[in-house]
Amino acid sequence: MSKLSEIAGGPDYQLLDSGNASKLERLGPYLIVRPSPQAIWTPRLPAAAWQRADATYERDASGGGEWRFHTKVKREFDILFSKLSLRIKLTNFGHLGLFPEQADNWEWLRTVIRNRLQQTGGRNLHVLNLFAYTGGSTLAASQAGAHVVHLDAAKGVVDWAKRNAQLSGLEERPIRWLFDDALKFVRREERRQARYQGIILDPPSFGRGPKGEVFKIEQDLIPLLEACRAILAPDAYFVLYSCHTPGFTPLVLHNQLIELVHDRKGTIESGEMVIPDSQGRSLPSGAYARWLAQP
Ligand SMILES: C[S@@+](CC[C@H](N)C(=O)[O-])C[C@H]1O[C@@H](n2cnc3c(N)ncnc32)[C@H](O)[C@@H]1O
């Protein structure tokens, strides 16, 4: 295993190259080409390497897209990534159920949660994961010993996350699996006086709750952050906020996160999420800001 694949999360995933607004990835046994709009540069590998791809996702003018298969490809298979066993699905939207750029955030979660549990002699640490998708952050937090509330609007992806928990041997861990609207749920938790020591959120640019509730990041993010502020416990320990919305740079996330924790002692670090490739380049893939309480 190369050093780069270790950074990127494991032997079953590797970003091989990027360029011409595309990326070439290896997932388990397959080479896959998918769009990557920011990769406006020249690929380093020869065209022949890209032509060996087993599947290519091609976007159409309407924003949709479809897979083209060049060999016989299973549309569902499992990989090991970042100390987890995860189901990969080649969905009709071109998503695979994995954002490899989160690997560094998952490792950070494991470290801070373990440190906190050590400091407190293992007292329960309750974590809320919003827009939790297929569960990578939930499972990393759970591996480190947290109690996790995992919330997503789509029942299908909650079931997928549960499957990932089973595959990773974490099905007995204290995880509550919910499908609900993020903002509604957080406001309800405030009224019920539920409080969390850690909050994770990875909001999309646009999404819908289970009853059609619309989430638009430009108008709903600040109300959501305010609601999250109300459910942070007095002994809250961390907030991990990440995002892929164009224009939401590390500094934008940093400034937004300050509002959430301005009355607490601690530090915020922010940066780009990246996927290192095997050519020595990194592919920018969104931004993060993380707050850690001062002990
Ligand atoms: C992982 S996040 C976004 C990932 C990445 N940041 C991006 O922009 O593609 C997407 C998840 O949010 C969920 N989601 C969308 N709207 C939601 C809402 N109103 N409440 C809860 N979850 C929602 C979706 O079902 C999806 O699993």
PDBQT file of the ligand as one rigid body, heavy atoms in Angstrom, charges set to zero:
ROOT
HETATM    1  C1  LIG A 301     -24.143  14.093   2.643  1.00  0.00    +0.000 C 
HETATM    2  S1  LIG A 301     -25.113  15.466   2.382  1.00  0.00    +0.000 S 
HETATM    3  C2  LIG A 301     -24.296  16.356   1.215  1.00  0.00    +0.000 C 
HETATM    4  C3  LIG A 301     -23.052  15.754   0.728  1.00  0.00    +0.000 C 
HETATM    5  C4  LIG A 301     -22.231  16.749   0.058  1.00  0.00    +0.000 C 
HETATM    6  N1  LIG A 301     -21.895  17.809   1.003  1.00  0.00    +0.000 N 
HETATM    7  C5  LIG A 301     -22.936  17.276  -1.183  1.00  0.00    +0.000 C 
HETATM    8  O1  LIG A 301     -23.212  18.476  -1.252  1.00  0.00    +0.000 OA
HETATM    9  O2  LIG A 301     -23.180  16.477  -2.089  1.00  0.00    +0.000 OA
HETATM   10  C6  LIG A 301     -26.477  14.969   1.510  1.00  0.00    +0.000 C 
HETATM   11  C7  LIG A 301     -27.422  14.253   2.432  1.00  0.00    +0.000 C 
HETATM   12  O3  LIG A 301     -28.317  15.172   3.034  1.00  0.00    +0.000 OA
HETATM   13  C8  LIG A 301     -29.592  14.591   3.064  1.00  0.00    +0.000 C 
HETATM   14  N2  LIG A 301     -30.587  15.665   3.152  1.00  0.00    +0.000 N 
HETATM   15  C9  LIG A 301     -30.977  16.521   2.193  1.00  0.00    +0.000 A 
HETATM   16  N3  LIG A 301     -31.903  17.368   2.675  1.00  0.00    +0.000 NA
HETATM   17  C10 LIG A 301     -32.114  17.046   3.968  1.00  0.00    +0.000 A 
HETATM   18  C11 LIG A 301     -32.943  17.558   5.009  1.00  0.00    +0.000 A 
HETATM   19  N4  LIG A 301     -33.782  18.578   4.797  1.00  0.00    +0.000 N 
HETATM   20  N5  LIG A 301     -32.855  16.994   6.229  1.00  0.00    +0.000 NA
HETATM   21  C12 LIG A 301     -32.026  15.956   6.460  1.00  0.00    +0.000 A 
HETATM   22  N6  LIG A 301     -31.216  15.428   5.520  1.00  0.00    +0.000 NA
HETATM   23  C13 LIG A 301     -31.266  15.956   4.288  1.00  0.00    +0.000 A 
HETATM   24  C14 LIG A 301     -29.654  13.786   1.774  1.00  0.00    +0.000 C 
HETATM   25  O4  LIG A 301     -30.598  12.736   1.851  1.00  0.00    +0.000 OA
HETATM   26  C15 LIG A 301     -28.232  13.277   1.621  1.00  0.00    +0.000 C 
HETATM   27  O5  LIG A 301     -28.054  11.991   2.162  1.00  0.00    +0.000 OA
ENDROOT
TORSDOF 0
